[in-house]
């Protein structure tokens, strides 16, 4: 059973809670520059590989659609 206590005549849970700082992180230009050059530092290796794969698949599909549209327009104009 969880520990409970009373505060202002109300039942409240007693426990250890992580309380972080309320101050926001200061912007760091060096870190931002590094992250813009090396996105793996932000997203991780797996996400970077997945993004590269997704971009390659999107480009391949775009090329396939472009080729199909080119063939369609070519057949309609009689070339």
Wavefront OBJ file of the C-alpha trace (Angstrom):
o trace
v 0.000 0.000 0.000
v 1.227 3.458 -0.793
v 2.064 5.791 2.025
v -0.392 8.601 2.549
v -0.327 11.687 4.679
v -2.466 14.652 5.479
v -2.006 18.240 4.418
v -4.619 20.921 5.068
v -6.994 18.156 6.176
v -6.656 16.418 2.788
v -5.099 13.041 2.026
v -1.930 13.388 -0.052
v 0.575 10.744 -1.253
v 3.996 10.664 0.376
v 6.865 9.801 -1.895
v 10.034 10.962 -3.493
v 9.363 13.086 -6.505
v 11.957 14.410 -8.916
v 11.804 18.164 -8.881
v 13.822 19.726 -11.678
v 15.045 23.239 -11.985
v 12.559 25.816 -13.193
v 15.305 27.706 -15.033
v 15.392 27.029 -18.781
v 18.614 25.938 -20.416
v 20.653 28.809 -21.827
v 21.109 28.719 -25.600
v 24.533 27.490 -26.551
v 25.688 28.533 -30.027
v 28.489 25.955 -30.103
v 26.048 23.147 -29.356
v 23.545 24.390 -31.942
v 26.305 24.601 -34.568
v 27.479 21.078 -33.720
v 23.925 19.697 -33.866
v 23.274 21.353 -37.233
v 26.432 19.764 -38.663
v 25.878 16.376 -37.035
v 22.122 15.636 -36.700
v 23.008 12.225 -35.290
v 23.835 14.071 -32.045
v 20.155 15.031 -31.751
v 18.264 12.113 -33.286
v 20.600 9.188 -32.670
v 22.084 6.770 -35.177
v 18.975 4.665 -35.753
v 16.772 7.679 -36.440
v 19.392 9.162 -38.773
v 19.578 5.905 -40.744
v 15.779 5.673 -40.865
v 15.522 9.271 -42.090
v 18.100 8.626 -44.815
v 16.214 5.494 -45.885
v 12.868 7.313 -45.900
v 14.361 10.151 -47.957
v 15.776 7.649 -50.468
v 12.418 5.865 -50.781
v 10.601 9.192 -51.227
v 13.056 10.239 -53.949
v 12.669 6.882 -55.704
v 8.873 7.190 -55.647
v 9.095 10.772 -56.927
v 11.305 9.670 -59.822
v 8.895 6.822 -60.642
v 5.909 9.187 -60.659
v 7.790 11.730 -62.761
v 8.700 9.040 -65.289
v 5.087 7.808 -65.439
v 3.764 11.343 -65.964
v 6.380 11.982 -68.641
v 5.353 8.796 -70.457
v 1.665 9.723 -70.155
v 2.190 13.240 -71.536
v 4.398 11.859 -74.281
v 1.714 9.412 -75.396
v -0.972 12.109 -75.297
v 1.028 14.522 -77.444
v 1.922 11.776 -79.935
v 5.698 11.813 -79.445
l 1 2 3 4 5 6 7 8 9 10 11 12 13 14 15 16 17 18 19 20 21 22 23 24 25 26 27 28 29 30 31 32 33 34 35 36 37 38 39 40 41 42 43 44 45 46 47 48 49 50 51 52 53 54 55 56 57 58 59 60 61 62 63 64 65 66 67 68 69 70 71 72 73 74 75 76 77 78 79
